[in-house]
Amino acid sequence: MTGRTKEEERRPDRVAVRRLRLAHFRNYSGLSLSLSPAHVVLTGENGSGKTNLLEAVSFLSPGRGLRRATYPDVTQNGAPDGFAIHAALECAAYGEVEVGTGLAGNAIGDTARKARINGAQAASADALLDYSRIIWLAPAMDGLFTGPAADRRRFLDRMVLAIDTAHGRRVLDYEKAMRSRNRLLTEERSDAGWLDAIEAQMAELGTAIAAARAELMHLITSMIERLPQEGPFPRSDCFLEGALEERIASTPAVDLEEDFRRALRDGRPRDRAAGRTLEGPHRTDLIVRHRPKSMPAGLCSTGEQKALLIGLVLAHARLTGELSGMAPILLLDEIAAHLDEGRRAALFGIIDDLGGQAFMTGTDRALFDALGDRAQFFTVSGGTLGAG
Ligand SMILES: Nc1ncnc2c1ncn2[C@@H]1O[C@H](COP(=O)(O)OP(=O)(O)OP(=O)(O)O)[C@@H](O)[C@H]1O
């Protein structure tokens, strides 16, 4: 007997950043911070380093973080030896673990960022997903529903990490194979055998990517169904517009991988003329509709889009917690300032209920007063932190 109720047994474990050290990251020459497991509120003037700190935490997951910055950009101006981020994470499931990441020297590119777990180099930054899940919401995402499909695809692919930690790597491998195919097609006498091999790889990866996205859509839709009808953030209807994903839903019996491979082969003259691959999961779009208004998200007002996005991100956070067993660390950049008092209180209630540690920023400390001792407060100024 554990003495825990069924409800408690289902609750994901809290993962908390207990120590954070930064070296040469953005405007932080060096930072050493001890934290309690409570939420973290960072307030300070514009340009003081609040978002930079959230960005550093976002680098404790694979990918290019909440700003999608290049690694030279996040390295402090003038620092010759790259940047380093170290954190001690605490979780009931594994105790405490030291994770680290950084970039040495002038290395650039997605594969260059290294990850260390308890001092040992990991095969890739994907290993960080075994110790925490990090989900963010930042002002840069405000145009998600009106901007390019590529941004929504990236958002979608990050959501898929909730069910498949290898998904990000698969997407990168697919894109690399596609770039090789595009290059080969432009050559005057391209090697047909080589093209066959690349297309077979694209078909295998592309079908797996589409299947994982379709599965995620199914799960997120069921999660949204379980949320209260009259919550503070509107519910969304999400679906995928993409040939492969649609066929997975409508004709599951077909051998999609073989179909896609054949489509790529048959499409060579068309793609050669276009100078790029015109069919595949790299063209998929995530369509989001505002359910109460029955309207495409892109047609909603700025405030409505923001509320819809918050709702979607919180639904994803809940799903991630349920599937991984770890309540995600939330990075909420400049969110509280855009909400009225009622919605702000509701947001604080939801993040408590999700069970994870949340990092929040704003210029006005008073907006977070309601958190009381559920949060630790810091003021940020010129890349240094003081008690808030
Ligand atoms: N590579 C870098 N090296 C040194 N400083 C940098 C680097 N990149 C950005 N900065 C500085 O970091 C500061 C911005 O910090 P940040 O975006 O975290 O501000 P913020 O506190 O979130 O501000 P706001 O309230 O305006 O969003 C700017 O002054 C910028 O010049």
Ligand as a Chemical Component Dictionary entry (heavy atoms), coordinates in Angstrom:
data_LIG
# 
_chem_comp.id                   LIG 
_chem_comp.type                 NON-POLYMER 
_chem_comp.pdbx_formal_charge   0 
_chem_comp.three_letter_code    LIG 
# 
loop_
_chem_comp_atom.comp_id 
_chem_comp_atom.atom_id 
_chem_comp_atom.alt_atom_id 
_chem_comp_atom.type_symbol 
_chem_comp_atom.charge 
_chem_comp_atom.model_Cartn_x 
_chem_comp_atom.model_Cartn_y 
_chem_comp_atom.model_Cartn_z 
_chem_comp_atom.pdbx_ordinal 
LIG N1  N1  N 0 24.608 37.637 -27.579 1  
LIG C1  C1  C 0 24.383 38.628 -26.720 2  
LIG N2  N2  N 0 25.391 39.136 -25.974 3  
LIG C2  C2  C 0 25.178 40.137 -25.088 4  
LIG N3  N3  N 0 23.968 40.704 -24.875 5  
LIG C3  C3  C 0 22.938 40.247 -25.589 6  
LIG C4  C4  C 0 23.084 39.185 -26.543 7  
LIG N4  N4  N 0 21.881 38.944 -27.107 8  
LIG C5  C5  C 0 21.025 39.815 -26.532 9  
LIG N5  N5  N 0 21.641 40.595 -25.628 10 
LIG C6  C6  C 0 21.066 41.667 -24.802 11 
LIG O1  O1  O 0 20.113 41.125 -23.916 12 
LIG C7  C7  C 0 19.141 42.127 -23.644 13 
LIG C8  C8  C 0 17.746 41.611 -23.893 14 
LIG O2  O2  O 0 17.425 40.787 -22.893 15 
LIG P1  P1  P 0 15.964 40.138 -22.852 16 
LIG O3  O3  O 0 15.408 39.916 -24.198 17 
LIG O4  O4  O 0 16.090 38.989 -21.946 18 
LIG O5  O5  O 0 15.188 41.356 -22.184 19 
LIG P2  P2  P 0 13.849 41.324 -21.379 20 
LIG O6  O6  O 0 14.189 41.603 -19.963 21 
LIG O7  O7  O 0 13.063 40.100 -21.659 22 
LIG O8  O8  O 0 13.179 42.602 -22.006 23 
LIG P3  P3  P 0 11.679 42.920 -22.511 24 
LIG O9  O9  O 0 10.922 43.277 -21.258 25 
LIG O10 O10 O 0 11.915 44.110 -23.366 26 
LIG O11 O11 O 0 11.174 41.748 -23.236 27 
LIG C9  C9  C 0 19.321 43.250 -24.628 28 
LIG O12 O12 O 0 19.858 44.350 -23.947 29 
LIG C10 C10 C 0 20.290 42.670 -25.628 30 
LIG O13 O13 O 0 21.110 43.650 -26.159 31 
# 
loop_
_chem_comp_bond.comp_id 
_chem_comp_bond.atom_id_1 
_chem_comp_bond.atom_id_2 
_chem_comp_bond.value_order 
_chem_comp_bond.pdbx_ordinal 
LIG N1  C1  SING 1  
LIG C1  N2  SING 2  
LIG C1  C4  DOUB 3  
LIG N2  C2  DOUB 4  
LIG C2  N3  SING 5  
LIG N3  C3  DOUB 6  
LIG C3  C4  SING 7  
LIG C3  N5  SING 8  
LIG C4  N4  SING 9  
LIG N4  C5  DOUB 10 
LIG C5  N5  SING 11 
LIG N5  C6  SING 12 
LIG C6  O1  SING 13 
LIG C6  C10 SING 14 
LIG O1  C7  SING 15 
LIG C7  C8  SING 16 
LIG C7  C9  SING 17 
LIG C8  O2  SING 18 
LIG O2  P1  SING 19 
LIG P1  O3  DOUB 20 
LIG P1  O4  SING 21 
LIG P1  O5  SING 22 
LIG O5  P2  SING 23 
LIG P2  O6  DOUB 24 
LIG P2  O7  SING 25 
LIG P2  O8  SING 26 
LIG O8  P3  SING 27 
LIG P3  O9  DOUB 28 
LIG P3  O10 SING 29 
LIG P3  O11 SING 30 
LIG C9  O12 SING 31 
LIG C9  C10 SING 32 
LIG C10 O13 SING 33 
# 
